[in-house]
Amino acid sequence: MSKKKTSDCVEMKRQAQRKIREQLRETTREEELAYFRARGEALQKRIDAA
């Protein structure tokens, strides 16, 4: 008996990657790096606050 799949982690990751790529499509390399640094810092703050 097979279970119905309720979520697809791989597809969710691909959707997130497509969204980020679209947001960064027109940016310079420096702007892209700044984006990821800022996102990393924000994530670290969330982790530290938990």
N, C-alpha and C positions, 0 to 999 in steps of 0.2 A: 504494500500500500504506500503510495507516494504522497508526500505532503505538498500542499499548495504553497508556493513561494510567495511570501508577503513583502519581502524587500530584496533588492538586488544591490549589494554593496559596490560591486564593480561598476554598474551603471550609474549609481549615485556619485561615485568618484569621477567618472568620465563627465558627467553633467557639471560638476563643480569645476573641473579643469577647463571645460569649454567656456563656462561663465567667466572665469579669471582670464583666459586667453582673449576673450572678446573685450573685456575691460582694458587689457593692456596692449591691444592690437596696435594702437597709434602712439605708443609711448617709446621713449628712448631707453637704452639699456640702463642708464642711471636712474630713470624714473621707475623702471621695473624693479631694480634692486631696492630702491627706497620703499616701494609698495610692500615687498616681501619682508623687509626689515621691520617696518611698522606693524605688519600683521603678526610677525614673530614676537615683537615686544608686547603687543596687546594680548596674545595668547599666554605669554609668560606671566603677565600681570594677573590674568584669570586663574592660572594654575597656582600662583603664590597666594591668591586670595581664598582659594578653596580650603 
